């Protein structure tokens, strides 16, 4: 994934989640709902946004890598 210099807001991440939700594993969705109930650092918001960005266009291997990272982040916040 390319490095981005933009800071993404809580709402940016939520919007990206909603647009990519149909492509995400069902078992991940409740973790996102818990994630959105809390405040997070800018670095974490940016990371989650970029893991979700163009998720639907990623290869299966890339989706698996992103899923692993998303589960790690979502289960530890």
N, CA, C and O atoms as CSV, one atom per row, in Angstrom:
chain,resi,resn,atom,element,x,y,z
A,1,UNK,N,N,0.830,-1.181,0.000
A,1,UNK,CA,C,0.000,0.000,0.000
A,1,UNK,C,C,0.876,1.247,0.000
A,1,UNK,O,O,1.924,1.295,0.644
A,2,UNK,N,N,0.432,2.225,-0.718
A,2,UNK,CA,C,1.204,3.459,-0.802
A,2,UNK,C,C,1.004,4.298,0.457
A,2,UNK,O,O,-0.019,4.210,1.135
A,3,UNK,N,N,2.002,5.100,0.739
A,3,UNK,CA,C,1.954,5.979,1.900
A,3,UNK,C,C,1.133,7.219,1.548
A,3,UNK,O,O,1.293,7.796,0.472
A,4,UNK,N,N,0.264,7.614,2.453
A,4,UNK,CA,C,-0.598,8.767,2.217
A,4,UNK,C,C,-0.322,9.804,3.293
A,4,UNK,O,O,-0.128,9.461,4.459
A,5,UNK,N,N,-0.304,11.053,2.905
A,5,UNK,CA,C,-0.023,12.127,3.853
A,5,UNK,C,C,-1.287,12.757,4.421
A,5,UNK,O,O,-1.206,13.646,5.268
A,6,UNK,N,N,-2.445,12.312,3.968
A,6,UNK,CA,C,-3.711,12.854,4.464
A,6,UNK,C,C,-4.087,12.217,5.787
A,6,UNK,O,O,-3.872,11.023,5.994
A,7,UNK,N,N,-4.647,13.016,6.680
A,7,UNK,CA,C,-5.206,12.475,7.914
A,7,UNK,C,C,-6.693,12.238,7.686
A,7,UNK,O,O,-7.413,13.117,7.212
A,8,UNK,N,N,-7.133,11.046,8.029
A,8,UNK,CA,C,-8.525,10.670,7.820
A,8,UNK,C,C,-9.289,10.756,9.134
A,8,UNK,O,O,-8.799,10.328,10.179
A,9,UNK,N,N,-10.482,11.308,9.070
A,9,UNK,CA,C,-11.302,11.472,10.264
A,9,UNK,C,C,-12.031,10.173,10.603
A,9,UNK,O,O,-12.065,9.226,9.817
A,10,UNK,N,N,-12.604,10.166,11.784
A,10,UNK,CA,C,-13.450,9.054,12.226
A,10,UNK,C,C,-14.556,8.836,11.192
A,10,UNK,O,O,-14.863,7.699,10.834
A,11,UNK,N,N,-15.151,9.928,10.718
A,11,UNK,CA,C,-16.234,9.831,9.728
A,11,UNK,C,C,-15.733,9.300,8.387
A,11,UNK,O,O,-16.450,8.555,7.719
A,12,UNK,N,N,-14.517,9.669,7.982
A,12,UNK,CA,C,-13.927,9.134,6.743
A,12,UNK,C,C,-13.820,7.612,6.828
A,12,UNK,O,O,-14.170,6.893,5.892
A,13,UNK,N,N,-13.331,7.147,7.968
A,13,UNK,CA,C,-13.137,5.700,8.149
A,13,UNK,C,C,-14.489,4.993,8.159
A,13,UNK,O,O,-14.647,3.933,7.552
A,14,UNK,N,N,-15.457,5.582,8.848
A,14,UNK,CA,C,-16.793,4.981,8.915
A,14,UNK,C,C,-17.425,4.916,7.520
A,14,UNK,O,O,-18.037,3.910,7.158
A,15,UNK,N,N,-17.277,5.965,6.759
A,15,UNK,CA,C,-17.815,6.006,5.396
A,15,UNK,C,C,-17.143,4.951,4.518
A,15,UNK,O,O,-17.805,4.280,3.726
A,16,UNK,N,N,-15.829,4.811,4.665
A,16,UNK,CA,C,-15.095,3.812,3.880
A,16,UNK,C,C,-15.545,2.411,4.285
A,16,UNK,O,O,-15.711,1.538,3.432
A,17,UNK,N,N,-15.741,2.196,5.582
A,17,UNK,CA,C,-16.233,0.899,6.061
A,17,UNK,C,C,-17.605,0.597,5.450
A,17,UNK,O,O,-17.846,-0.518,4.989
A,18,UNK,N,N,-18.491,1.577,5.446
A,18,UNK,CA,C,-19.839,1.359,4.909
A,18,UNK,C,C,-19.806,1.043,3.415
A,18,UNK,O,O,-20.598,0.228,2.940
A,19,UNK,N,N,-18.905,1.673,2.675
A,19,UNK,CA,C,-18.829,1.408,1.240
A,19,UNK,C,C,-18.185,0.047,0.938
A,19,UNK,O,O,-18.498,-0.587,-0.070
A,20,UNK,N,N,-17.289,-0.387,1.818
A,20,UNK,CA,C,-16.600,-1.665,1.590
A,20,UNK,C,C,-17.238,-2.814,2.378
A,20,UNK,O,O,-16.864,-3.972,2.190
A,21,UNK,N,N,-18.186,-2.506,3.248
A,21,UNK,CA,C,-18.827,-3.509,4.096
A,21,UNK,C,C,-19.303,-4.758,3.382
A,21,UNK,O,O,-19.088,-5.862,3.883
A,22,UNK,N,N,-19.951,-4.621,2.216
A,22,UNK,CA,C,-20.415,-5.830,1.527
A,22,UNK,C,C,-19.300,-6.803,1.130
A,22,UNK,O,O,-19.568,-7.974,0.860
A,23,UNK,N,N,-18.071,-6.330,1.093
A,23,UNK,CA,C,-16.951,-7.164,0.658
A,23,UNK,C,C,-16.141,-7.725,1.820
A,23,UNK,O,O,-15.274,-8.576,1.624
A,24,UNK,N,N,-16.425,-7.247,3.032
A,24,UNK,CA,C,-15.677,-7.671,4.214
A,24,UNK,C,C,-16.267,-8.943,4.818
A,24,UNK,O,O,-17.457,-9.214,4.657
A,25,UNK,N,N,-15.436,-9.726,5.513
A,25,UNK,CA,C,-15.951,-10.924,6.191
A,25,UNK,C,C,-17.009,-10.537,7.236
A,25,UNK,O,O,-16.847,-9.550,7.954
A,26,UNK,N,N,-18.071,-11.310,7.312
A,26,UNK,CA,C,-19.170,-11.025,8.247
A,26,UNK,C,C,-18.686,-10.952,9.694
A,26,UNK,O,O,-19.159,-10.116,10.463
A,27,UNK,N,N,-17.747,-11.821,10.068
A,27,UNK,CA,C,-17.287,-11.867,11.456
A,27,UNK,C,C,-16.476,-10.629,11.839
A,27,UNK,O,O,-16.208,-10.410,13.020
A,28,UNK,N,N,-16.087,-9.827,10.865
A,28,UNK,CA,C,-15.333,-8.612,11.139
A,28,UNK,C,C,-16.253,-7.431,11.460
A,28,UNK,O,O,-15.846,-6.505,12.162
A,29,UNK,N,N,-17.454,-7.457,10.968
A,29,UNK,CA,C,-18.355,-6.302,11.069
A,29,UNK,C,C,-18.683,-5.889,12.507
A,29,UNK,O,O,-18.675,-4.693,12.798
A,30,UNK,N,N,-18.972,-6.826,13.418
A,30,UNK,CA,C,-19.229,-6.399,14.805
A,30,UNK,C,C,-18.007,-5.721,15.443
A,30,UNK,O,O,-18.156,-4.835,16.285
A,31,UNK,N,N,-16.811,-6.135,15.042
A,31,UNK,CA,C,-15.596,-5.519,15.571
A,31,UNK,C,C,-15.493,-4.064,15.115
A,31,UNK,O,O,-15.040,-3.201,15.868
A,32,UNK,N,N,-15.914,-3.800,13.885
A,32,UNK,CA,C,-15.916,-2.420,13.399
A,32,UNK,C,C,-16.928,-1.582,14.172
A,32,UNK,O,O,-16.657,-0.422,14.480
A,33,UNK,N,N,-18.080,-2.145,14.487
A,33,UNK,CA,C,-19.084,-1.385,15.239
A,33,UNK,C,C,-18.535,-1.007,16.616
A,33,UNK,O,O,-18.795,0.093,17.105
A,34,UNK,N,N,-17.787,-1.901,17.236
A,34,UNK,CA,C,-17.146,-1.591,18.518
A,34,UNK,C,C,-16.057,-0.538,18.325
A,34,UNK,O,O,-15.900,0.365,19.147
A,35,UNK,N,N,-15.315,-0.665,17.240
A,35,UNK,CA,C,-14.252,0.297,16.920
A,35,UNK,C,C,-14.806,1.713,16.823
A,35,UNK,O,O,-14.200,2.654,17.334
A,36,UNK,N,N,-15.943,1.866,16.176
A,36,UNK,CA,C,-16.514,3.195,15.957
A,36,UNK,C,C,-17.125,3.807,17.215
A,36,UNK,O,O,-17.456,4.992,17.219
A,37,UNK,N,N,-17.279,3.033,18.267
A,37,UNK,CA,C,-17.806,3.560,19.525
A,37,UNK,C,C,-16.739,4.265,20.353
A,37,UNK,O,O,-17.055,4.907,21.354
A,38,UNK,N,N,-15.469,4.148,19.940
A,38,UNK,CA,C,-14.356,4.712,20.712
A,38,UNK,C,C,-13.607,5.750,19.893
A,38,UNK,O,O,-13.754,5.837,18.674
A,39,UNK,N,N,-12.799,6.534,20.597
A,39,UNK,CA,C,-11.884,7.475,19.950
A,39,UNK,C,C,-10.576,6.741,19.671
A,39,UNK,O,O,-10.186,5.844,20.418
A,40,UNK,N,N,-9.903,7.128,18.591
A,40,UNK,CA,C,-8.646,6.471,18.222
A,40,UNK,C,C,-7.614,7.494,17.786
A,40,UNK,O,O,-7.943,8.621,17.418
A,41,UNK,N,N,-6.357,7.076,17.837
A,41,UNK,CA,C,-5.283,7.962,17.403
A,41,UNK,C,C,-5.387,8.197,15.901
A,41,UNK,O,O,-5.993,7.413,15.171
A,42,UNK,N,N,-4.786,9.288,15.464
A,42,UNK,CA,C,-4.781,9.606,14.042
A,42,UNK,C,C,-4.085,8.513,13.241
A,42,UNK,O,O,-4.542,8.152,12.156
A,43,UNK,N,N,-2.990,7.987,13.762
A,43,UNK,CA,C,-2.268,6.917,13.064
A,43,UNK,C,C,-3.142,5.692,12.855
A,43,UNK,O,O,-3.128,5.081,11.786
A,44,UNK,N,N,-3.900,5.340,13.881
A,44,UNK,CA,C,-4.768,4.173,13.776
A,44,UNK,C,C,-5.904,4.416,12.783
A,44,UNK,O,O,-6.226,3.536,11.984
A,45,UNK,N,N,-6.501,5.584,12.827
A,45,UNK,CA,C,-7.558,5.913,11.861
A,45,UNK,C,C,-7.018,5.845,10.431
A,45,UNK,O,O,-7.668,5.291,9.544
A,46,UNK,N,N,-5.835,6.406,10.215
A,46,UNK,CA,C,-5.237,6.375,8.882
A,46,UNK,C,C,-4.964,4.950,8.428
A,46,UNK,O,O,-5.221,4.600,7.276
A,47,UNK,N,N,-4.441,4.126,9.333
A,47,UNK,CA,C,-4.129,2.744,8.972
A,47,UNK,C,C,-5.392,1.975,8.584
A,47,UNK,O,O,-5.413,1.292,7.560
A,48,UNK,N,N,-6.435,2.083,9.390
A,48,UNK,CA,C,-7.674,1.362,9.098
A,48,UNK,C,C,-8.281,1.860,7.784
A,48,UNK,O,O,-8.769,1.064,6.981
A,49,UNK,N,N,-8.248,3.172,7.568
A,49,UNK,CA,C,-8.772,3.718,6.310
A,49,UNK,C,C,-8.053,3.087,5.121
A,49,UNK,O,O,-8.695,2.676,4.154
A,50,UNK,N,N,-6.736,3.008,5.187
A,50,UNK,CA,C,-5.984,2.485,4.049
A,50,UNK,C,C,-6.118,0.979,3.883
A,50,UNK,O,O,-5.978,0.464,2.774
A,51,UNK,N,N,-6.385,0.276,4.958
A,51,UNK,CA,C,-6.669,-1.155,4.837
A,51,UNK,C,C,-8.019,-1.378,4.148
A,51,UNK,O,O,-8.203,-2.369,3.442
A,52,UNK,N,N,-8.942,-0.468,4.354
A,52,UNK,CA,C,-10.269,-0.576,3.728
A,52,UNK,C,C,-10.294,-0.034,2.296
A,52,UNK,O,O,-11.108,-0.462,1.478
A,53,UNK,N,N,-9.405,0.902,2.005
A,53,UNK,CA,C,-9.411,1.573,0.702
A,53,UNK,C,C,-9.227,0.564,-0.437
A,53,UNK,O,O,-8.266,-0.206,-0.464
A,54,UNK,N,N,-10.171,0.593,-1.367
A,54,UNK,CA,C,-10.160,-0.288,-2.547
A,54,UNK,C,C,-10.069,-1.769,-2.170
A,54,UNK,O,O,-9.533,-2.582,-2.924
A,55,UNK,N,N,-10.601,-2.106,-0.992
A,55,UNK,CA,C,-10.614,-3.501,-0.541
A,55,UNK,C,C,-11.285,-4.386,-1.584
A,55,UNK,O,O,-10.817,-5.489,-1.868
A,56,UNK,N,N,-12.386,-3.896,-2.152
A,56,UNK,CA,C,-13.147,-4.679,-3.123
A,56,UNK,C,C,-12.344,-5.000,-4.375
A,56,UNK,O,O,-12.668,-5.958,-5.077
A,57,UNK,N,N,-11.311,-4.230,-4.672
A,57,UNK,CA,C,-10.509,-4.454,-5.879
A,57,UNK,C,C,-9.244,-5.260,-5.614
A,57,UNK,O,O,-8.519,-5.606,-6.547
A,58,UNK,N,N,-8.977,-5.558,-4.353
A,58,UNK,CA,C,-7.753,-6.274,-3.984
A,58,UNK,C,C,-7.836,-7.747,-4.388
A,58,UNK,O,O,-8.916,-8.333,-4.454
A,59,UNK,N,N,-6.665,-8.326,-4.658
A,59,UNK,CA,C,-6.587,-9.761,-4.958
A,59,UNK,C,C,-6.954,-10.548,-3.702
A,59,UNK,O,O,-6.977,-9.987,-2.606
A,60,UNK,N,N,-7.236,-11.815,-3.849
A,60,UNK,CA,C,-7.573,-12.653,-2.684
A,60,UNK,C,C,-6.422,-12.678,-1.688
A,60,UNK,O,O,-6.646,-12.640,-0.478
A,61,UNK,N,N,-5.205,-12.741,-2.185
A,61,UNK,CA,C,-4.038,-12.752,-1.307
A,61,UNK,C,C,-3.928,-11.428,-0.539
A,61,UNK,O,O,-3.638,-11.421,0.657
A,62,UNK,N,N,-4.160,-10.325,-1.227
A,62,UNK,CA,C,-4.115,-9.013,-0.586
A,62,UNK,C,C,-5.241,-8.877,0.440
A,62,UNK,O,O,-5.030,-8.328,1.522
A,63,UNK,N,N,-6.434,-9.375,0.107
A,63,UNK,CA,C,-7.548,-9.329,1.066
A,63,UNK,C,C,-7.212,-10.114,2.329
A,63,UNK,O,O,-7.522,-9.679,3.438
A,64,UNK,N,N,-6.584,-11.256,2.159
A,64,UNK,CA,C,-6.206,-12.075,3.310
A,64,UNK,C,C,-5.212,-11.322,4.195
A,64,UNK,O,O,-5.327,-11.341,5.420
A,65,UNK,N,N,-4.236,-10.660,3.570
A,65,UNK,CA,C,-3.266,-9.867,4.332
A,65,UNK,C,C,-3.962,-8.719,5.066
A,65,UNK,O,O,-3.688,-8.465,6.239
A,66,UNK,N,N,-4.856,-8.036,4.369
A,66,UNK,CA,C,-5.584,-6.924,4.997
A,66,UNK,C,C,-6.479,-7.431,6.114
A,66,UNK,O,O,-6.560,-6.809,7.173
A,67,UNK,N,N,-7.152,-8.553,5.889
A,67,UNK,CA,C,-8.018,-9.132,6.930
A,67,UNK,C,C,-7.212,-9.436,8.183
A,67,UNK,O,O,-7.640,-9.121,9.294
A,68,UNK,N,N,-6.049,-10.045,8.008
A,68,UNK,CA,C,-5.208,-10.371,9.162
A,68,UNK,C,C,-4.849,-9.111,9.942
A,68,UNK,O,O,-4.923,-9.093,11.170
A,69,UNK,N,N,-4.464,-8.068,9.230
A,69,UNK,CA,C,-4.085,-6.823,9.880
A,69,UNK,C,C,-5.304,-6.154,10.540
A,69,UNK,O,O,-5.209,-5.648,11.658
A,70,UNK,N,N,-6.443,-6.157,9.841
A,70,UNK,CA,C,-7.656,-5.556,10.409
A,70,UNK,C,C,-8.097,-6.293,11.674
A,70,UNK,O,O,-8.443,-5.656,12.669
A,71,UNK,N,N,-8.088,-7.630,11.647
A,71,UNK,CA,C,-8.472,-8.380,12.836
A,71,UNK,C,C,-7.532,-8.053,13.988
A,71,UNK,O,O,-7.980,-7.881,15.121
A,72,UNK,N,N,-6.236,-7.966,13.711
A,72,UNK,CA,C,-5.258,-7.649,14.738
A,72,UNK,C,C,-5.559,-6.283,15.353
A,72,UNK,O,O,-5.556,-6.134,16.575
A,73,UNK,N,N,-5.816,-5.296,14.511
A,73,UNK,CA,C,-6.108,-3.944,15.003
A,73,UNK,C,C,-7.435,-3.920,15.757
A,73,UNK,O,O,-7.502,-3.403,16.872
A,74,UNK,N,N,-8.477,-4.470,15.166
A,74,UNK,CA,C,-9.822,-4.377,15.744
A,74,UNK,C,C,-9.969,-5.143,17.053
A,74,UNK,O,O,-10.754,-4.744,17.913
A,75,UNK,N,N,-9.241,-6.218,17.215
A,75,UNK,CA,C,-9.342,-7.002,18.454
A,75,UNK,C,C,-8.496,-6.422,19.578
A,75,UNK,O,O,-8.599,-6.854,20.726
A,76,UNK,N,N,-7.662,-5.448,19.247
A,76,UNK,CA,C,-6.747,-4.902,20.255
A,76,UNK,C,C,-7.001,-3.436,20.564
A,76,UNK,O,O,-6.131,-2.759,21.113
A,77,UNK,N,N,-8.181,-2.939,20.219
A,77,UNK,CA,C,-8.502,-1.544,20.556
A,77,UNK,C,C,-9.608,-1.501,21.585
A,77,UNK,O,O,-10.022,-0.419,22.000
